[in-house]
Amino acid sequence: MSIRFDGQVAIVTGAGGGLGRAHALALAARGAKVVVNDLGAARDGSGGSATAAEAVVAEIVAAGGEAMANAASVTDAAAVTAMAAEVMARWGRIDILVNNAGILRDKSFAKMELADFQLVMDVHLMGAVHCTKAVWDIMRAQNYGRIVMTTSSSGLFGNFGQANYGAAKMALVGLMQTLAIEGAKNDIRVNALAPTAHTRMTEDLGAALPLEALGPELVTPGLLHLASRDAPTRAILAAGAGGFERAYVTLTQGDFAIGADAPEQVAARFDAISDRQNEIVPDMGAAQGMIELTKAKAALSS
């Protein structure tokens, strides 16, 4: 069955280039009306211009689609709220939000200024919070919504020199996990996309990556599925070079330790605690407590 977005409205942040542009063009090509949001800032978040967003809108319109440009900074909650109001006034609904806007301020943690850590958190995490908050009640009223957070392998697995970026990207997974639970009753499905693509964000990697194989458009098929009517929810989808994988936050069955020597027991049994046989993907955070209480009850009653 073909994935289509006819009659739907999508907001894509950071859509003036790279992944966001590829997402916006693909959504429009499949029938969505697209809000191309981009501050037009440099890779480190400095400066700003609406030119990039307007250029992508021009591409969409030239191809027969419908789009509007918006240059609000995702760090400005009032501007993002105004963007949502403008979209509602023009098109009357918001079906899809792709939280894609991002910046880099890479340095080893020892050399990183706290201001650089804060700004990356503000753009990636709070930017997604602002945009999601601006559309949340709209989607609840519609009983329909699809939200995609852009996470990263740097957050899921770590990467040297990206403590700020990794922290923000993993925080988006936590945001996704809870919003997917809270949005379920209103058919708001929330997922995360972890892309590998050659954009200006990765240009410094140079020969470390086969850049010709990492076009942003090779990630976008995954985005289209996560934004579709038949999307899953609470999925972390990794994508790059035409490859697609799932990442999970899992919990082992663990072991039990109590008493004065509990620290020594934990140390001695750490391999058993780490054993991944029968590990689970919890439905929600309370699953951890239930597993722990079950172990305690079994141990104390024996």
Secondary structure, DSSP 4 states (H G I P E B T S, - for coil): -----TT-EEEEETTTSHHHHHHHHHHHHTT-EEEEE-----TTS----SHHHHHHHHHHHHTT--EEEE---TT-HHHHHHHHHHHHHHHS---EEEE-------B-TTT--HHHHHHHHIIIIIHHHHHHHHHHHHHHHHT-EEEEEE--HHHHH--TTBHHHHHHHHHHHHHHHHHHHHHGGGTEEEEEEEEE--STTSGGGGGGS-GGG--GGGTHHHHHHHTSTT--SS-EEEEETTEEEEE---B-------STTHHHHHHHTHHHHH--TT-B--SSTHHHHHHHHHHHHHHHH-
